[in-house]
Amino acid sequence: MKIIIIEDEPRVASFIKEGLEEKGYQTEVAYDGLSGEKSALEPGNDLVILDLIIPGKSGIEVCKSIKSGNPDLPVLMLTALGTTADKVTGFDAGADDYLVKPFDFPELLARIKSLLKRKTAASPQSESLKVADLELDLRRMVAIRGGRVIELTAKEFALLEYFMRNKGRVLSRVDISEKVWEITYNTGTNVVEVYVNILRKKIDRDFEPKLIHTRIGLGYIFTDQ
């Protein structure tokens, strides 16, 4: 889960960022409205924490812009202005929730979890997964990269889907064996390595950036970074 933090107070931004990353969230901080709006509207974000009073462009205007560009992206408005009128203004701009400073981190975390749970429940099941310029069509069971359709066997498809659903996470051979082959990993077989190499030839060999990376002694990681 990736969370954009738009907050001009460095200490507050750092406090939120460090707390969320300890809980396993990926975060990005913007210190003004214009750069925050740009970051929030990029694909792949799951939630925005938005201060109401920020330089460059007000939180209200940023919120309206975010909701115009991506109505399903939850926005948690964070501000020192806590009157009923202020809250109404925030909600009218499209904010999904409103938390008044100062706040306790557990309360912030609870609000975030609630918004993300609501978003997941409301979102229809996607028919495709996308990382960089690679798209996995779950309906047709094919991969598309650089405009080229890549045919996959059922097991290659299952392996690629598992990689893409766990983007950025190191996956051990044990993880892959249990989740893709549904068997206990046997150190005497190299089936995982064989299939990973086949997948690399199909989706990585003729393209940049490379997406499947080996972590020596640990396993594999699927990332465009």
C-alpha positions as CSV (number, residue, x, y, z in Angstrom):
1,M,0.0,0.0,0.0
2,K,1.4,3.4,-1.0
3,I,0.4,6.5,0.9
4,I,1.1,10.1,-0.2
5,I,1.7,12.6,2.7
6,I,1.2,16.2,1.8
7,E,2.4,18.1,4.8
8,D,4.5,21.3,5.0
9,E,5.7,20.8,8.6
10,P,8.8,18.6,8.3
11,R,8.6,17.2,11.9
12,V,4.9,16.2,11.4
13,A,5.6,14.7,8.0
14,S,8.6,12.8,9.3
15,F,6.6,11.5,12.3
16,I,3.8,10.2,10.0
17,K,6.2,8.8,7.4
18,E,8.4,6.9,10.0
19,G,5.3,5.5,11.8
20,L,3.6,4.3,8.6
21,E,6.8,2.7,7.2
22,E,7.3,0.8,10.5
23,K,3.8,-0.6,9.8
24,G,4.8,-1.7,6.3
25,Y,3.3,1.1,4.2
26,Q,5.2,2.7,1.4
27,T,5.2,6.5,1.7
28,E,6.1,9.6,-0.3
29,V,6.2,13.1,1.2
30,A,5.4,16.4,-0.6
31,Y,5.8,19.7,1.2
32,D,3.6,21.9,-0.9
33,G,0.3,21.7,-2.7
34,L,1.5,21.7,-6.3
35,S,4.1,18.9,-5.9
36,G,1.7,17.0,-3.6
37,E,-1.1,17.2,-6.2
38,K,1.2,15.9,-8.9
39,S,2.4,12.9,-6.7
40,A,-1.1,12.1,-5.6
41,L,-2.4,11.9,-9.2
42,E,0.3,9.5,-10.3
43,P,-0.9,5.8,-10.7
44,G,-0.3,3.3,-7.9
45,N,-1.3,5.3,-4.9
46,D,-3.7,3.9,-2.3
47,L,-4.4,6.9,0.0
48,V,-3.5,10.6,0.5
49,I,-2.9,12.3,3.8
50,L,-3.5,16.0,3.1
51,D,-2.9,19.0,5.3
52,L,-5.4,21.8,4.8
53,I,-3.0,24.7,5.0
54,I,0.0,24.2,2.7
55,P,2.0,26.5,0.5
56,G,1.6,26.7,-3.3
57,K,-2.0,25.5,-3.5
58,S,-4.5,25.1,-0.7
59,G,-5.4,21.7,0.7
60,I,-9.0,22.3,-0.4
61,E,-8.0,22.9,-4.0
62,V,-5.6,19.9,-4.0
63,C,-8.4,17.7,-2.6
64,K,-10.8,18.9,-5.4
65,S,-8.2,18.2,-8.0
66,I,-7.4,14.7,-6.7
67,K,-11.0,13.8,-6.5
68,S,-11.6,15.1,-10.0
69,G,-8.7,13.0,-11.4
70,N,-9.2,9.9,-9.3
71,P,-12.5,9.8,-7.4
72,D,-11.7,6.4,-5.8
73,L,-8.5,7.6,-4.1
74,P,-9.2,8.1,-0.4
75,V,-8.2,11.5,1.1
76,L,-7.6,11.9,4.8
77,M,-7.6,15.6,5.6
78,L,-5.2,16.5,8.5
79,T,-5.4,20.0,10.0
80,A,-5.3,22.2,13.0
81,L,-8.6,23.7,12.0
82,G,-11.3,21.7,13.7
83,T,-14.5,23.7,13.7
84,T,-17.7,22.2,12.2
85,A,-17.5,24.7,9.4
86,D,-13.9,23.7,8.6
87,K,-14.9,20.0,8.5
88,V,-17.9,20.7,6.2
89,T,-15.6,22.6,3.9
90,G,-13.2,19.7,3.8
91,F,-15.9,17.1,3.1
92,D,-17.5,19.3,0.5
93,A,-14.1,19.3,-1.3
94,G,-14.3,15.5,-1.4
95,A,-12.3,14.5,1.7
96,D,-13.2,11.0,3.0
97,D,-12.2,11.7,6.6
98,Y,-10.9,14.5,8.7
99,L,-8.4,14.3,11.6
100,V,-7.6,17.3,13.8
101,K,-4.1,18.1,15.1
102,P,-2.7,17.2,17.5
103,F,-3.5,13.5,17.1
104,D,-2.3,10.2,18.4
105,F,-0.6,7.9,15.9
106,P,-2.9,4.9,16.7
107,E,-5.9,7.0,15.8
108,L,-4.3,8.1,12.5
109,L,-3.5,4.4,11.8
110,A,-7.1,3.3,12.6
111,R,-8.5,6.0,10.2
112,I,-6.1,4.9,7.5
113,K,-7.0,1.2,7.9
114,S,-10.7,2.0,7.8
115,L,-10.4,4.1,4.6
116,L,-8.3,1.4,2.9
117,K,-10.7,-1.3,3.9
118,R,-13.6,0.7,2.5
119,K,-11.7,1.3,-0.7
120,T,-10.9,-2.4,-1.1
121,A,-14.5,-3.4,-0.4
122,A,-15.8,-0.9,-2.9
123,S,-13.4,-1.6,-5.7
124,P,-14.4,-4.2,-8.4
125,Q,-11.9,-7.0,-9.0
126,S,-9.5,-5.8,-11.6
127,E,-9.1,-7.8,-14.8
128,S,-5.5,-6.8,-15.2
129,L,-2.3,-6.2,-13.3
130,K,0.3,-3.6,-14.4
131,V,4.0,-3.0,-13.5
132,A,6.0,-0.5,-15.6
133,D,5.0,-1.3,-19.2
134,L,4.1,-4.9,-18.5
135,E,0.4,-5.7,-18.2
136,L,-1.0,-9.1,-17.2
137,D,-4.5,-9.7,-18.7
138,L,-6.2,-11.9,-16.1
139,R,-9.1,-12.7,-18.5
140,R,-7.2,-13.7,-21.6
141,M,-4.2,-15.1,-19.5
142,V,-1.6,-13.3,-21.6
143,A,1.1,-10.8,-20.8
144,I,1.5,-7.6,-22.9
145,R,4.8,-5.7,-22.8
146,G,5.8,-2.9,-25.1
147,G,2.7,-3.6,-27.1
148,R,3.7,-7.2,-27.7
149,V,1.5,-10.0,-26.6
150,I,3.5,-12.7,-24.8
151,E,1.9,-16.2,-24.6
152,L,2.2,-18.0,-21.3
153,T,1.6,-21.5,-20.1
154,A,-0.7,-21.9,-17.1
155,K,2.1,-22.3,-14.7
156,E,4.1,-19.4,-16.2
157,F,1.0,-17.2,-15.9
158,A,0.5,-18.3,-12.3
159,L,4.1,-17.5,-11.4
160,L,4.0,-14.1,-13.1
161,E,0.7,-13.2,-11.4
162,Y,2.2,-14.1,-8.0
163,F,5.3,-11.9,-8.7
164,M,3.1,-9.0,-9.8
165,R,0.8,-9.2,-6.9
166,N,3.8,-9.1,-4.6
167,K,5.7,-6.3,-6.4
168,G,8.7,-5.0,-4.3
169,R,8.6,-8.0,-1.9
170,V,11.5,-10.5,-1.7
171,L,10.0,-14.0,-2.4
172,S,11.9,-17.1,-1.3
173,R,11.8,-20.3,-3.3
174,V,9.8,-21.7,-0.4
175,D,7.2,-19.0,-0.8
176,I,7.0,-19.5,-4.6
177,S,6.7,-23.3,-4.3
178,E,4.0,-23.2,-1.8
179,K,1.9,-20.5,-3.4
180,V,2.4,-21.3,-7.2
181,W,2.9,-25.1,-7.1
182,E,1.1,-25.7,-3.8
183,I,3.9,-28.1,-2.7
184,T,6.5,-28.1,0.0
185,Y,9.8,-26.8,-1.4
186,N,12.3,-29.5,-2.1
187,T,15.9,-28.4,-2.1
188,G,16.7,-31.2,-4.5
189,T,14.7,-29.7,-7.4
190,N,15.3,-26.6,-9.4
191,V,11.8,-26.2,-10.8
192,V,11.5,-22.7,-9.4
193,E,14.8,-21.6,-11.0
194,V,13.8,-23.2,-14.3
195,Y,10.4,-21.4,-14.5
196,V,11.9,-18.1,-13.4
197,N,14.5,-18.3,-16.2
198,I,11.8,-19.1,-18.7
199,L,9.7,-16.1,-17.5
200,R,12.8,-13.9,-17.7
201,K,13.3,-14.8,-21.3
202,K,9.7,-14.1,-22.2
203,I,9.1,-10.8,-20.3
204,D,12.6,-9.4,-19.6
205,R,15.2,-10.4,-22.2
206,D,14.1,-7.9,-24.9
207,F,12.8,-5.1,-22.7
208,E,13.9,-2.5,-20.2
209,P,13.7,-2.1,-17.3
210,K,14.3,-5.6,-16.1
211,L,11.6,-6.7,-13.7
212,I,12.7,-10.0,-12.2
213,H,15.8,-9.7,-9.9
214,T,17.7,-12.3,-7.9
215,R,18.5,-11.7,-4.3
216,I,21.4,-14.0,-3.6
217,G,20.6,-16.3,-0.7
218,L,17.1,-14.9,-0.3
219,G,15.1,-15.5,-3.5
220,Y,13.6,-13.1,-6.1
221,I,12.1,-9.7,-6.2
222,F,9.8,-8.3,-8.9
223,T,10.3,-4.5,-9.2
224,D,10.8,-1.8,-11.8
225,Q,13.1,0.2,-9.5
